[in-house]
Amino acid sequence: MVAQPFDSKRARLLDDRISVPGAEVVAVMGALAHSSVSVSNEGTILFGTGGGRYQLAWLNREGKMLGSVGQPDRYGSVRISPDGTRIAAGLANDVWVLEMSRPIPSRLTFLGMFGTGAWSPDGQQIGYHLLSGRKLMLKNANGSGQEETALQAQFTVYMNDWSPDGRYLVYTQQNPEGRFELWLLPLMGDRKPQPLLQTPFNDSQGQVSPDSKWIAYTSDESGGFNEVYVTSLPRAGIRWRVSSNGGSFPRWSRDGKELFYRALDGILMVASVRTAPRGLGFGTPAPLFRVPEPIGMFAYPYDVAPDGKRILALMPSKVSGDSPSLTVLVNWDAKSHP
């Protein structure tokens, strides 16, 4: 880390830059390319160290590690294929695919995006969005052929999910006022986009249930914190709030009997799902274990295995030099000028 005097009145740098003692190595969040550093108005510096690499790890519901996939790298998100044999992973601002039997990442996209997009129900394609762009793209999961533009939108869009019945792409669109809305792109007929949720609130992270009748999503409609809700599909009707005291990044179990989400404190929660006279009923969410802080609102740090018993999560690498830490520096300027 280096520092350089700045004249705020004339908006120009002064003198030469100097090395900040004690901050020779500063972590960089690989997926975002942002330095892990913050400076107070008084000059106190807080910075992180470590390689920013994660291990793709299998854990049971108690958080015990059962095994790993591949080697540690700068992963930012994960998504398991419908048949459970492959992983789409966000790595260095692009989507990479790993075979469970041969966990060596193969690059799928070269365009820059966050998150992992969504697998088609047959596992043959992956849909994704461009970084801060207005397109939804499709590409063969094996990397063959050219990418296809599924949607050219008027505003910024983010891929959320691909309905298991193959009928819709679910995406978040930012409206002119800056709020997030949930939209559907039909994959048959005239393929005209249709709004699912247009409210005075921010609605995003839509995830379709295995029977394609329901969608879990994140909204700030309760005020203050994001919470996880469920409503009907393809037309939103009655909705249920599943989380309490904050929640986001919902995932359904493959049998549709459970709904997982990440609480505000990073704890992975799970709520039972049952059929009820008016639609669905939900049990009290139960805590499982802590998952990492997401690097973006569409970068899921976990996914649920098809058997529902294991969780694939990004776990901080324990390789030497990768372990993260935080350091506070005070009076560093005095040390630079004895």
C-alpha positions as CSV (number, residue, x, y, z in Angstrom):
1,M,0.0,0.0,0.0
2,V,1.2,3.5,-0.8
3,A,0.0,7.0,0.2
4,Q,0.5,10.4,-1.4
5,P,-0.3,13.9,-0.1
6,F,-3.3,15.5,-1.8
7,D,-4.3,19.2,-2.0
8,S,-8.1,19.1,-1.8
9,K,-8.5,22.8,-2.6
10,R,-6.6,22.5,-5.9
11,A,-7.5,18.9,-6.5
12,R,-3.9,17.7,-7.2
13,L,-1.3,15.4,-5.7
14,L,1.7,16.7,-3.9
15,D,5.2,15.4,-3.3
16,D,6.1,11.8,-3.9
17,R,4.2,8.7,-2.8
18,I,5.4,6.8,0.2
19,S,5.1,3.2,1.2
20,V,2.8,2.6,4.2
21,P,4.8,0.8,6.8
22,G,3.2,-2.4,8.0
23,A,1.0,-2.7,4.9
24,E,3.3,-4.3,2.4
25,V,0.8,-7.0,1.5
26,V,-2.9,-6.1,1.0
27,A,-5.5,-8.5,-0.1
28,V,-7.4,-8.1,-3.3
29,M,-10.9,-9.6,-3.8
30,G,-10.2,-11.5,-6.9
31,A,-13.7,-11.6,-8.3
32,L,-14.1,-7.9,-7.9
33,A,-10.5,-6.7,-8.3
34,H,-11.0,-4.4,-5.3
35,S,-8.4,-3.9,-2.6
36,S,-9.5,-4.8,0.9
37,V,-8.7,-1.4,2.5
38,S,-10.5,1.5,4.2
39,V,-9.2,4.7,5.7
40,S,-10.9,6.8,8.3
41,N,-11.1,10.6,8.2
42,E,-8.4,10.7,10.9
43,G,-6.0,8.5,8.9
44,T,-6.5,5.2,10.6
45,I,-6.2,2.4,8.1
46,L,-8.0,-1.0,8.2
47,F,-6.9,-3.5,5.6
48,G,-7.1,-7.2,4.9
49,T,-4.5,-9.7,4.1
50,G,-4.7,-13.2,2.6
51,G,-4.9,-14.6,-0.9
52,G,-8.7,-14.3,-1.3
53,R,-8.9,-17.9,-2.5
54,Y,-11.7,-20.3,-1.6
55,Q,-12.0,-24.1,-1.6
56,L,-15.1,-25.7,-3.1
57,A,-16.0,-27.8,-0.1
58,W,-18.7,-30.4,0.6
59,L,-20.2,-30.1,4.1
60,N,-22.9,-31.9,5.9
61,R,-25.7,-30.0,7.7
62,E,-23.6,-29.7,10.8
63,G,-21.0,-27.9,8.9
64,K,-18.5,-30.8,9.0
65,M,-16.3,-30.9,5.9
66,L,-16.9,-34.1,3.9
67,G,-14.6,-33.5,1.0
68,S,-13.4,-30.9,-1.5
69,V,-13.6,-30.3,-5.3
70,G,-10.5,-29.2,-7.1
71,Q,-7.9,-26.8,-5.8
72,P,-8.4,-23.4,-4.0
73,D,-8.9,-20.5,-6.4
74,R,-10.5,-17.1,-6.5
75,Y,-14.1,-18.5,-6.7
76,G,-17.0,-16.1,-6.1
77,S,-20.1,-18.3,-6.5
78,V,-21.2,-21.9,-7.2
79,R,-24.1,-23.7,-8.9
80,I,-24.6,-27.4,-9.3
81,S,-25.9,-28.9,-12.5
82,P,-29.4,-30.5,-12.5
83,D,-27.8,-34.0,-12.6
84,G,-25.3,-33.2,-9.9
85,T,-22.3,-34.1,-12.1
86,R,-20.9,-30.6,-12.8
87,I,-20.4,-27.3,-11.1
88,A,-20.7,-23.8,-12.7
89,A,-18.4,-21.5,-10.7
90,G,-17.8,-17.8,-10.8
91,L,-14.1,-17.3,-11.2
92,A,-12.2,-14.1,-12.2
93,N,-15.4,-12.4,-13.4
94,D,-16.4,-15.3,-15.7
95,V,-18.2,-18.6,-15.6
96,W,-16.1,-21.8,-15.4
97,V,-17.4,-25.4,-15.5
98,L,-15.9,-28.3,-13.5
99,E,-16.7,-31.9,-13.8
100,M,-17.1,-33.7,-10.5
101,S,-15.0,-36.6,-11.8
102,R,-12.3,-34.3,-13.2
103,P,-12.4,-31.0,-11.2
104,I,-10.3,-28.9,-13.4
105,P,-12.0,-25.6,-14.3
106,S,-12.8,-25.0,-18.0
107,R,-13.6,-21.5,-19.0
108,L,-17.1,-20.9,-20.4
109,T,-17.4,-17.2,-20.8
110,F,-15.0,-14.4,-21.8
111,L,-17.2,-11.4,-21.3
112,G,-17.1,-10.5,-17.7
113,M,-20.0,-11.1,-15.2
114,F,-20.7,-11.8,-11.6
115,G,-22.5,-15.0,-10.4
116,T,-22.8,-18.3,-12.2
117,G,-26.0,-17.8,-14.2
118,A,-28.4,-20.7,-14.5
119,W,-28.3,-24.3,-15.9
120,S,-31.0,-25.3,-18.4
121,P,-33.2,-28.2,-17.0
122,D,-31.4,-30.7,-19.2
123,G,-27.9,-29.4,-18.2
124,Q,-27.0,-28.6,-21.8
125,Q,-26.8,-24.8,-21.6
126,I,-26.0,-22.1,-19.1
127,G,-27.7,-18.7,-19.1
128,Y,-25.9,-15.7,-17.8
129,H,-25.8,-11.9,-17.8
130,L,-23.1,-9.5,-18.8
131,L,-21.4,-7.3,-16.3
132,S,-23.6,-4.3,-15.7
133,G,-25.1,-5.0,-19.1
134,R,-28.5,-5.3,-20.8
135,K,-28.3,-8.7,-22.3
136,L,-29.1,-12.3,-21.2
137,M,-26.9,-14.8,-22.9
138,L,-27.1,-18.6,-23.5
139,K,-24.2,-20.9,-24.2
140,N,-23.6,-24.6,-24.4
141,A,-22.3,-25.9,-21.1
142,N,-19.6,-27.9,-22.9
143,G,-18.2,-24.7,-24.4
144,S,-19.0,-25.6,-28.0
145,G,-20.6,-23.1,-30.4
146,Q,-21.2,-19.4,-30.0
147,E,-23.1,-17.7,-27.3
148,E,-26.7,-16.7,-28.1
149,T,-28.4,-13.5,-27.1
150,A,-31.7,-14.5,-25.4
151,L,-32.7,-11.0,-24.4
152,Q,-31.7,-7.5,-25.3
153,A,-33.2,-5.3,-22.6
154,Q,-33.7,-1.6,-22.3
155,F,-32.2,-1.5,-18.8
156,T,-29.6,-3.5,-16.8
157,V,-30.6,-7.1,-16.3
158,Y,-29.3,-10.0,-14.1
159,M,-29.9,-13.7,-14.7
160,N,-31.6,-15.4,-11.7
161,D,-32.9,-18.8,-12.7
162,W,-34.1,-21.2,-15.4
163,S,-37.5,-22.7,-14.5
164,P,-37.3,-26.6,-14.2
165,D,-40.1,-27.0,-16.7
166,G,-38.0,-25.1,-19.3
167,R,-40.6,-22.4,-19.9
168,Y,-39.0,-19.3,-18.5
169,L,-35.8,-17.5,-17.7
170,V,-36.2,-15.5,-14.5
171,Y,-34.2,-12.3,-14.3
172,T,-33.9,-9.1,-12.3
173,Q,-34.2,-5.8,-14.1
174,Q,-33.3,-2.4,-12.8
175,N,-36.0,0.1,-13.5
176,P,-35.4,3.8,-14.4
177,E,-35.7,4.7,-10.7
178,G,-33.0,2.3,-9.8
179,R,-35.2,-0.3,-8.1
180,F,-35.0,-4.0,-8.9
181,E,-37.9,-5.9,-10.4
182,L,-38.5,-9.5,-11.2
183,W,-39.2,-10.4,-14.8
184,L,-39.9,-13.6,-16.8
185,L,-38.6,-14.3,-20.4
186,P,-40.8,-17.0,-22.0
187,L,-38.8,-19.4,-24.1
188,M,-41.7,-20.3,-26.3
189,G,-44.2,-18.4,-28.3
190,D,-43.4,-14.7,-29.0
191,R,-40.8,-14.7,-26.2
192,K,-42.0,-11.3,-25.0
193,P,-40.7,-10.4,-21.5
194,Q,-43.3,-10.1,-18.9
195,P,-43.1,-8.5,-15.4
196,L,-43.6,-10.8,-12.4
197,L,-43.1,-8.3,-9.6
198,Q,-43.1,-4.6,-10.1
199,T,-43.5,-3.0,-6.6
200,P,-42.2,0.1,-4.8
201,F,-39.5,-2.2,-3.3
202,N,-36.4,-4.1,-4.5
203,D,-37.3,-7.6,-5.6
204,S,-34.5,-9.9,-6.8
205,Q,-32.7,-13.3,-6.5
206,G,-35.7,-15.2,-7.9
207,Q,-35.4,-19.0,-7.6
208,V,-38.1,-21.3,-9.0
209,S,-39.4,-24.4,-7.1
210,P,-38.8,-27.9,-8.6
211,D,-42.4,-28.1,-9.7
212,S,-42.2,-24.6,-11.4
213,K,-45.3,-23.4,-9.5
214,W,-43.6,-21.2,-7.0
215,I,-40.7,-18.7,-6.8
216,A,-38.6,-17.7,-3.8
217,Y,-37.1,-14.3,-3.9
218,T,-35.5,-11.5,-1.8
219,S,-37.3,-8.3,-1.1
220,D,-36.8,-5.3,1.2
221,E,-40.6,-4.6,1.4
222,S,-40.6,-5.3,5.2
223,G,-38.3,-2.2,5.7
224,G,-34.7,-2.2,6.7
225,F,-33.5,-5.7,5.9
226,N,-33.9,-8.0,2.9
227,E,-36.1,-11.0,3.6
228,V,-37.0,-14.1,1.7
229,Y,-40.5,-14.5,0.3
230,V,-42.3,-17.0,-1.8
231,T,-45.1,-16.4,-4.3
232,S,-46.8,-18.1,-7.2
233,L,-45.6,-18.5,-10.8
234,P,-46.0,-17.4,-13.6
235,R,-48.4,-14.8,-12.0
236,A,-47.6,-13.5,-8.6
237,G,-50.4,-13.9,-6.1
238,I,-50.4,-14.5,-2.4
239,R,-46.9,-14.3,-0.9
240,W,-45.4,-15.7,2.2
241,R,-42.4,-14.4,4.2
242,V,-40.1,-17.3,5.0
243,S,-37.2,-15.6,6.8
244,S,-37.1,-13.5,10.0
245,N,-34.5,-10.9,11.0
246,G,-33.1,-10.7,7.5
247,G,-32.4,-13.2,4.7
248,S,-31.3,-13.5,1.1
249,F,-29.8,-16.0,-1.5
250,P,-32.6,-18.5,-1.4
251,R,-32.2,-22.1,-2.8
252,W,-34.8,-24.9,-3.0
253,S,-34.0,-28.5,-2.2
254,R,-34.4,-30.7,-5.3
255,D,-37.6,-32.3,-3.8
256,G,-39.1,-29.0,-3.0
257,K,-39.6,-29.9,0.6
258,E,-37.1,-27.4,2.0
259,L,-36.0,-23.8,1.3
260,F,-32.5,-22.6,2.2
261,Y,-31.3,-19.0,2.6
262,R,-28.4,-17.0,4.1
263,A,-29.2,-15.0,7.2
264,L,-27.7,-11.5,7.9
265,D,-25.1,-12.9,10.2
266,G,-23.9,-15.4,7.5
267,I,-25.6,-18.5,8.9
268,L,-27.2,-20.8,6.4
269,M,-30.8,-21.4,7.4
270,V,-33.3,-24.0,6.2
271,A,-37.1,-24.0,6.5
272,S,-39.4,-27.0,5.8
273,V,-42.0,-26.6,3.0
274,R,-45.4,-28.3,2.9
275,T,-48.5,-28.1,0.9
276,A,-51.3,-26.1,2.6
277,P,-54.9,-25.4,1.7
278,R,-54.0,-21.9,0.4
279,G,-50.8,-23.0,-1.3
280,L,-47.7,-23.6,0.8
281,G,-46.8,-23.7,4.5
282,F,-43.3,-23.1,6.0
283,G,-41.7,-24.3,9.1
284,T,-39.6,-22.2,11.5
285,P,-36.2,-21.7,9.9
286,A,-33.4,-23.7,11.6
287,P,-29.7,-22.6,11.6
288,L,-27.0,-24.8,9.9
289,F,-23.6,-23.3,9.7
290,R,-21.9,-20.1,8.5
291,V,-21.2,-19.5,4.8
292,P,-18.9,-16.7,3.4
293,E,-19.9,-13.1,2.7
294,P,-21.1,-12.9,-0.9
295,I,-19.1,-10.8,-3.3
296,G,-22.3,-9.6,-5.1
297,M,-26.0,-9.9,-4.9
298,F,-26.1,-12.6,-7.6
299,A,-23.0,-14.5,-6.4
300,Y,-24.3,-17.4,-4.4
301,P,-21.6,-18.8,-2.0
302,Y,-23.4,-22.1,-1.7
303,D,-25.6,-24.7,-3.4
304,V,-27.5,-27.7,-2.2
305,A,-26.7,-31.2,-3.6
306,P,-29.5,-33.1,-5.3
307,D,-29.7,-35.5,-2.3
308,G,-30.4,-32.5,0.0
309,K,-28.0,-33.9,2.6
310,R,-24.8,-32.1,1.5
311,I,-24.0,-28.4,0.9
312,L,-21.4,-27.2,-1.6
313,A,-19.9,-24.0,-0.2
314,L,-17.0,-21.7,-0.7
315,M,-14.7,-22.0,2.3
316,P,-11.7,-19.8,2.9
317,S,-8.5,-21.6,1.8
318,K,-6.2,-22.8,4.6
319,V,-3.2,-22.9,2.3
320,S,-0.3,-20.8,3.6
321,G,-0.7,-17.2,2.6
322,D,-4.5,-17.6,1.9
323,S,-5.8,-17.2,5.4
324,P,-7.6,-13.8,5.8
325,S,-6.9,-11.4,8.6
326,L,-7.6,-7.8,9.4
327,T,-5.0,-5.2,10.5
328,V,-5.5,-1.7,12.0
329,L,-2.7,0.8,11.5
330,V,-2.5,4.0,13.5
331,N,0.1,6.8,13.4
332,W,1.6,5.2,10.3
333,D,2.5,8.6,8.9
334,A,4.7,9.3,11.9
335,K,6.5,6.0,11.2
336,S,7.1,7.1,7.6
337,H,8.7,10.4,8.7
338,P,11.0,9.9,11.7
